[in-house]
Amino acid sequence: MADVRINGKRFPALQAIDVLGQLVNRLEALGASHASVVTAVHVNGRLVDIDTHDLLRMRLDNEDTIEVRMETVAQMAFECIQVAQEMAELLVFDLKVATLHLWSNNRQQDKSLETLINDCHKFLSLGARPLDLLGTDPHTLPAVAQQCLRQLDSVASNVEDATLLAVSGEAKDACHVLVARVKPAVERWLGLSAAFAEQLEIDRLEVPTFVEKPAHPGV
C-alpha cells in the first residue's frame, strides 16, 4: 500500500487506495468535513497538478509516498497576507527603481515601469484575497481593517495615475506621484496589515489535524 501522509501525519485509512484520482476525491471529502481544502499533493517528492485529468489516472504502488497539504480557508487567507507583505517590500524597491529611471529618462524606464505594474497587480490581488476566501463583506469590518483596504485603493489609483503621466511624457510628474502618493500608501498598508489579519481573526492559526474515526465494532 502507498504511504499517505496528511500535513506530515501518516493516514493508514487512505493507504489502500491505488488510483490518484480516487485518493484526491477522498481527500476532498475529508477536507470538506474539516472545513479544509487540498492545497498541494506530492507523489514521491514531486508536486502534481491534481487538476490535470490524465494524472488522476495515475496508479499508486506500494513504494509510493504521497504527501498531502491541507489547509483551512483561514490559513490560506493569512498566507495571502504574509505573501502580500513580502510583495509590498518588493514594491517599494520597484518604486525606487522606476522613479530613478523615469527621472533620468533612462532607456530602462519602460521595463522598470512594467515590472512595477506587474508586481503591483500581484500585491493588490493578494491584499484583497482574504476577503474573497472568507466571504467577508468589507463594509462590516472595523475601522482599522477598512483603513487598511483603503490603502490598497490608494495604491491602485495612484499607480494608474503615474502610469498615465509616464506614457504621456510627463515623467517627472509621474515620479512625484510614485514618491509622494504610492510609496506612503504601500508603507501605510504594511503598518496596518497585522491589525487587518487580527481583525479577520486569522493571525493565530495551526495546521489542521485529521484524526481517523475508529472502526465500527465488529468490522
Solvent accessible surface area in square Angstrom, and as a share of the most:
residue,aa,sasa,rsa
1,M,135,0.60
2,A,3,0.03
3,D,24,0.12
4,V,0,0.00
5,R,88,0.32
6,I,4,0.02
7,N,39,0.20
8,G,69,0.66
9,K,101,0.43
10,R,134,0.49
11,F,9,0.04
12,P,74,0.47
13,A,55,0.43
14,L,4,0.02
15,Q,12,0.05
16,A,76,0.59
17,I,21,0.11
18,D,60,0.31
19,V,24,0.14
20,L,0,0.00
21,G,11,0.11
22,Q,98,0.43
23,L,0,0.00
24,V,7,0.04
25,N,98,0.50
26,R,118,0.43
27,L,0,0.00
28,E,89,0.40
29,A,64,0.49
30,L,35,0.18
31,G,0,0.00
32,A,80,0.62
33,S,85,0.55
34,H,70,0.31
35,A,77,0.60
36,S,5,0.04
37,V,63,0.36
38,V,22,0.13
39,T,54,0.31
40,A,23,0.18
41,V,1,0.01
42,H,60,0.27
43,V,8,0.05
44,N,91,0.47
45,G,61,0.58
46,R,134,0.49
47,L,111,0.55
48,V,8,0.05
49,D,80,0.41
50,I,35,0.18
51,D,129,0.67
52,T,53,0.31
53,H,129,0.58
54,D,95,0.49
55,L,46,0.23
56,L,45,0.22
57,R,145,0.53
58,M,47,0.21
59,R,151,0.55
60,L,11,0.06
61,D,82,0.42
62,N,106,0.54
63,E,148,0.66
64,D,19,0.10
65,T,39,0.23
66,I,0,0.00
67,E,82,0.37
68,V,6,0.03
69,R,87,0.32
70,M,0,0.00
71,E,9,0.04
72,T,31,0.18
73,V,50,0.29
74,A,24,0.19
75,Q,13,0.06
76,M,38,0.17
77,A,0,0.00
78,F,50,0.21
79,E,61,0.27
80,C,20,0.12
81,I,1,0.01
82,Q,80,0.36
83,V,64,0.37
84,A,0,0.00
85,Q,50,0.22
86,E,116,0.52
87,M,25,0.11
88,A,0,0.00
89,E,111,0.50
90,L,76,0.38
91,L,0,0.00
92,V,22,0.13
93,F,122,0.51
94,D,10,0.05
95,L,4,0.02
96,K,116,0.49
97,V,42,0.24
98,A,0,0.00
99,T,22,0.13
100,L,117,0.58
101,H,34,0.15
102,L,5,0.03
103,W,120,0.42
104,S,67,0.43
105,N,113,0.58
106,N,55,0.28
107,R,223,0.81
108,Q,85,0.38
109,Q,37,0.17
110,D,110,0.57
111,K,124,0.53
112,S,12,0.07
113,L,13,0.06
114,E,90,0.41
115,T,53,0.31
116,L,0,0.00
117,I,65,0.33
118,N,74,0.38
119,D,15,0.08
120,C,5,0.03
121,H,124,0.55
122,K,108,0.46
123,F,0,0.00
124,L,38,0.19
125,S,56,0.36
126,L,41,0.20
127,G,0,0.00
128,A,42,0.32
129,R,108,0.39
130,P,0,0.00
131,L,18,0.09
132,D,102,0.53
133,L,39,0.19
134,L,59,0.29
135,G,67,0.65
136,T,37,0.21
137,D,70,0.36
138,P,54,0.34
139,H,153,0.69
140,T,100,0.58
141,L,15,0.07
142,P,59,0.37
143,A,79,0.61
144,V,58,0.34
145,A,0,0.00
146,Q,51,0.23
147,Q,73,0.32
148,C,0,0.00
149,L,25,0.12
150,R,131,0.48
151,Q,19,0.09
152,L,10,0.05
153,D,97,0.50
154,S,31,0.20
155,V,0,0.00
156,A,40,0.31
157,S,56,0.36
158,N,18,0.09
159,V,10,0.06
160,E,106,0.48
161,D,59,0.30
162,A,1,0.01
163,T,29,0.17
164,L,100,0.50
165,L,51,0.25
166,A,18,0.14
167,V,109,0.63
168,S,80,0.52
169,G,62,0.60
170,E,83,0.37
171,A,23,0.18
172,K,104,0.44
173,D,66,0.34
174,A,0,0.00
175,C,3,0.02
176,H,107,0.48
177,V,11,0.07
178,L,1,0.00
179,V,80,0.46
180,A,71,0.55
181,R,123,0.45
182,V,0,0.00
183,K,52,0.22
184,P,37,0.23
185,A,0,0.00
186,V,0,0.00
187,E,77,0.35
188,R,116,0.42
189,W,1,0.01
190,L,51,0.25
191,G,64,0.62
192,L,32,0.16
193,S,1,0.01
194,A,68,0.53
195,A,31,0.24
196,F,1,0.01
197,A,3,0.02
198,E,97,0.44
199,Q,71,0.32
200,L,22,0.11
201,E,140,0.63
202,I,1,0.01
203,D,43,0.22
204,R,198,0.72
205,L,69,0.34
206,E,155,0.69
207,V,66,0.38
208,P,22,0.14
209,T,91,0.53
210,F,5,0.02
211,V,102,0.59
212,E,65,0.29
213,K,186,0.79
214,P,125,0.79
215,A,79,0.61
216,H,133,0.60
217,P,115,0.72
218,G,90,0.87
219,V,143,0.82
